[in-house]
């Protein structure tokens, strides 16, 4: 058995792991590179897509599914295996990715034309037709704890990863030349306290684990403390009038924030207001959550049994059209505006910041990570002025940064995951920044005393 990683190593994004067992070729995830690594999306895959028998998807984040249409475009003819929730989310996520890529291409092409160098602009990776073609390859749907025999020597089992709706980690049961092995590929792992979906199910045993290490160097703030911090920010924000702007990631974070606001509404803690979910992608994702009640936790199911929508209540408005979005900016006070992108580097959130950031009685609440170089990071870092659509905007609104929300496991969760899997021979670290992986490797050695290897891109890892 040979594992070779073509992404999701020496960095967090671009997840793509090729597993060869005899004549069987499995690909686990086929994600898009993001941020500083995005040019790698234009590099060859490093393998022949036509020779892949199965593509197994752990969840629907773009850094795990974003190159699936490109894989199909370049010759993949095999079957895609996922949960039904991942299939449903993948469709809207990939179509949104096409929209974003197309818009970026148009802007960059116009700039290049003005420079006289249009040939420098890279084309979009794929179009809508490629997405629809890719969706035709989703053939096998498994839910958590379901197994499927890929060959006489290889069986896969999905387990609940507790990361986002439909997320799983993969257990590969392999009979390799007479020896039985269990190899786990984590995908992205969540925590054991989730606001909306079911918490992670830890493994009982494994021989080898390929595990993400995104936050392998730190511990998250406790969720109850984070929720209280968010509630306080909302209540304080309305004392002076004005609006509350919340840059929101469309998948998971938007639904979590709506659920907290619903709880505040039910408990009489929420000041009278109008709440706008101003993101077509987040709206589509929110509607999908209710189609998969088996993925939701007990608190959410309790509301559903009372015939209450966990995300929608009398003060909530879904604004899908551009016209509806523009009308929000006529409101001077009493609005909570949830819009993407989560890091403020595109989307409708920039318009809402343009109309509210300069107002002393408004607030901006950041509930997600803000990467270096983004507009969100500039604001969080204390910029007095920022440029939005070429206009200099003063930052006078109250700025709140709440760091405790995370869909990713922290160091403690990751160590528990490894510890719960009895019989582990070797741990392989993937999906993490090199500096963080070194810290996590030392922590594994110190606490669990297990052989640990940081996987390199294109490296052949032999499982024997």
N, C-alpha and C positions, 0 to 999 in steps of 0.2 A: 504494500500500500504506500503510495507516494502522494504527498500534499504539496502543492506549489501555489503560492499566493501572488496574484497579479495586481492587487490593490488591497486597501485596508490593512497595510503593514507599512512601517516607517512613517506613519501618519494615521489619521482617523478615517478619512473618506475613501471612496472608490472600492468598497468591499468586493472581493472577487477571489475565490479560493477553488482551485481545481484539485479534485480528488480522483486518483487513478487506482482502481482495484481490478487487477487482471485486465480484461478487455472492456471494463465498464468505466466510462468517464463521467464524473459528476461535477457540476459547477455549483458552488454554494454562494449565492448572491452575485449580482452583476451591477454594482453601484457606480454612480457618477462621482468623479473627483470634484471637490469643491474648494473654494478659497485659493490659497497660493498654489495648489496642485492642479487647478482646473485645466491647464494645458495638456495634462496627461490623458484627457478624454480623447484627444486626437491621435494618440499613439496607437499602434496596432495592439490588439488584445494580448498577443504573445502566445496564442494557441489558435488552433483552427476551430471556429465556432461550429462548423459542420460535423465535427467529430464528438461533440458533447451529446451524451444520451439524455441526461436529465439536468434541468436547472432547478435548484431548490432555493426558494426565497424565504428568508427568516422574518422579514417585515417590510412595510411599504415606505420607509423613508428613502428619499431620493439617493442618498449615498449608499443604498443597498439595492435599489432597483433601477436607477436612472439610466443605465446603459443597456437595459434589456431590449428595447427596440433596435438599438444599434447591433446587438448580438444577432437578432433575427435578420436584420438587413444584410448582415455579412455572412449569412449562411446557416444559422442554427435551425435545425429541423426537429429537434427533440421535444420532450414534454416538460412543461413547467409544473412544479409541485408547490402548493402554498395552502394556507388556510383560506376559507371563503372571504373572510374579512380583508385579508391582504389583497386578494384578487379585486375586491370592490374598491378598496382604497387606491390600489396601483393604477387603476384606470383614471381616476380623477387627478392623481398626483402626476402621472406621466403627461396627460393632456395639459396640465398647468405648466409643466416643465417646457413643453413645446411652445406655449404662449410666451413664457419668459425668455426663452432662447430667441424666438422670432423678434420680439421687441428689442432685445439687446442687439441683435444683428442689424436691424433697421437703423438704430441710433449710431452704432459703430460704422456702418456703411456710409451714412451721411457725413460723418466726421472725416472718414478716409477719403471720400470724394473731394471734400474741401482741401484736403492735403495733397490731392492728386495721386493717391496711392490706394485705390479701392481693392487692389489685388491682395493687400495685406490683411483684409478682414476674413476671418475663418468662417466657413458656412455653418449653418445649424447642423447638429449631429443627426437629427431625424425630424420628420414631420408627423402630422396627425395620422396619415395613412399608415406610417410605420408603427405607430402606437396601436392602431386597430389590428394590424397584422400580428403584432406581438401578443395581443390579448387572446388571439385564436390558439396560442400554444399553451394556455393554462388548461391542462387536461385532468390533473389529479388534485383533488381537494382533501386535505386531512385536517382534523381538529386535534386539540391537545390530547395526548395519551393514545392517539391512533397510530398504528404501525402500517407500513406498506413494504412489500417485498420487491426490490428493484431487480434482483437476480437470485439465483439459488444460494449465493454466498453473501448477499448484502441486503439488509433490512433497515429502513429508517423509521424513527419514532419522533413525533413532535411533542415538545413539552412547553408549558406556558412560561414565557420569558418575562412577563410583567413589565414590558417596556412601553409599547403602544398597543392600540386595538389590533388584535390578530397576530401579535408578535410571538415567535416561538424560538427556542433553541433546538438544535438537531442532534439526536443521538443516532449514530451509525453503528449498527451491529454487523460486524464483518467476520466472516470465516476465511482467514487468509492462510492458505497452505496448512490447513488442519488446526490452526490456532484461532480461538474466538477472542475478539477484541471489541470493546465499546469505546468509540471515539466521539467526543462531544464538540460541536461547533456552536459557540454561544450566540452568534449574531450580536445584537445589543441586548444587554440585560437591564431590567428595571430594579425597583426597590421592593422592600416588604411592607411598605405603607403607600398605597395608591389612592388617589382621590376618586377616580372614576372606574378604572378597570381592575380586574383581579390581580392580586400581588403575585410575585414570582413563585414558581414551584421549583424548589431546589432538587438537584439530582440525588439519587440514592447511591449510585456507584458509577465508576468509569475507569478505563485504563489510561486514556489520554484526553486532555482537555485543551482545545484552542479557545482562548478566552479573551474577550475585549478588555481593554485597560484604560479607557478614556479618562476616568477619574480614579485611577489606581494610586494616586498620591494624596487623596484628601477624604474628609468625611463631610457629608452634607449636614446642613442645619436640620434639626428635627422638624418634620412636617407640621405638627400642631403650632409650633412657634412661628413658622413661616406663614401659615394661614392667619394667625392673629396679627402679624405684622402687615399683611395685605389688607385685612379688615380695617385696621387702624388708619392706614394710608387712605383708604376710600372715605372713611368718615371724616378725617381731618381735611381732606381735599374739598369737601363740600361746605366747609364752615365759611369760606370766603366767597362762595359763589364760583362761577367759572365752570369749566368742563374738566373731565378726567380722560386723558388719552392713554391707552394701554397698547403698546406695540405687541402683537400677539402672533405666535406661530400657529398656523392653521390646524395642524394635526396634534391633538392631545392637549396642548397648553390652552387653546381657545375653549375647549370643552371643560377643562378643569376650572378656569376662571368663571365661566358661566355657572358651573355647579356651585362654586363658593358664593357667588352673588345670589343664586337661588336659595341657598341655605340662609344667607343674611336676610333675604326678603321674607322667608317663612318665619324667621325668628324675630322679625321686627327691628333688625339692626341696620337695614339699608335705608339711607335717606331717600326721599322721593326723587326719582330721576327717570330718564329715558336711557336705555342701554341699546347701543347699536352694534351688532356684529356686522362689520362692513368689510367682508371678504368673501367673494363667491366660493373660493376653495374651502374656507373654514365652514361656511354654511353647508356645502355639500358633504363635508366630512362629518359635521354634527348630525345631519340627518341619517348618515350611515350608522352611527353609533347605536341608534335605537333598533336597527335591524339585526343586531347581534347581542341580545340580552345575556346570552351564555358567557359573554366576555366581560360583563360588568360586575362590579363588586356588590356586596350586600347592601351598602348604604344607598346606592343608586337603584338597585332592585326594589328596595323598600319604597322609594318614591313611586316607581312604576306601578307597584301593587296598589298604591293609593290613587292611581290614575293621574299622577302628576308627572309632567315632563321634566326631567332633571336639568334641562338646559334652557327651557322656554317658560316664561311666566308673564303676567300682564305688562311688565315694563320693558320687555325685550322686543327688539325689532330687527329683522333680517333685511339688510339693504343689498340687493344683488346688482341692481343697475347703476351705471355711472351717474345718472340723474338723481337717484335716491341718495347716493353718496355725497354729491355736491350740496344737496339740501341740508345735510347735517351741519355744514359749515355756516349756516345762517343762525344756528343755535348758539347763544352766548353763555348760557349757564344751564346746569342741571343735566348734562349729558355725560354718559360713560361710553367712550368710543373704543371698540376693540377692532384693530385692523392690522393687516400685514403690509410689508414683511416684518418679521419679528426683530430684525436688526436694523430696520429703518433704511435699508439700502435700495428700496424699490417699493412699488405698490401704493395703495391708497393712504397708508400711514403718513407718507411725506406731505400730502395735502393737509391732513389734520394737524400735523406738527406746524406747518406753515401758518395755519390759522390760529393756533393756540399757544405755541411755544413762547411768544413774545408777551403773553398776557400774565401779569403777576398773580391773578386770582385763579388761574388754571393750574393743572398738575399733569405730570407725565409719570406713569408708574411702569418701570421696567421689571418684567417677570421672567426674563430669559437671558441667556448668555449673549453678550455683545462682543463680537470678534473685532480684533484690531483692524483699523482702517474703515470701519463702518460708521455711518452717521450716528447710530445708537451709541457706539463707543465714545465718539466725540462728546456727546451730551453727558453720558455717565461720568466721563473723565473731567467734567467741569468747564467745558468750553463756554465762553461768554457770548460768542456769536457762531452761527453755523450757516453754511450755504445750502439752500434748498431751491432747486430749479434755477440756479444762478443768482438768486436773491439772498442778500445777507439778512439773517433773522436773529434778533436778540434772544438769548435764552434767559427769560425772566420767570417762567413757570416754576413751581416747586417740582423738584426731581426726586423720585423715590426709586431706589434700587433694591429689589427683593431677590436674593440669590438662592433661597432654599428650594425653589421648584426645580426638579430635575427628573427627566424620564430615565436617566442613566443610573446604574448602580454606583455607589461610592466604594472606597477601598474596603470598608467593613463588609458590605454586601458581596463584593467579589471574593474576598477571603472565605466568607461563609459558603459561597457556591462551591469553591474548590474543596473546602473541608468536609462538606456534606457528602461529596462523591467519594465513597470508600474505595480504596484500592488504586488510587491514581499513581501512575509510574512517572509521568512527565507532564508538565504544564507548558503550553506554548502561548506566548503573548502576541496578540494581534490588536488592531484598532486602537492605537494610542500614539501619543507623541513620544519620541525616543527618550527624552529626559524623564518623563513620567513613568515609562516602562522600566527604566533602570531602578527607580525608587520602588516600584511595585515588585520587581524581581527580588530585591533585597528583603522586602517585607515578607514575601512568600517563604524565602529561605529562613528568615528569622522566626516566623510564627509556625510554619508548617513543615519546614525542612524538606521541601520537595525539589527535585531537579527542575529548573525552569529555563526556557530558551526564548529569546526574543527573535521572532521570525523576520527574515529579511525578504525584500521583494525578489521574485524569481528564484528563491532558494528551494532546492528539493529537500523536503522533510520526509525521511523514511520512517514509517511506523512499522516496527518489527516486534 
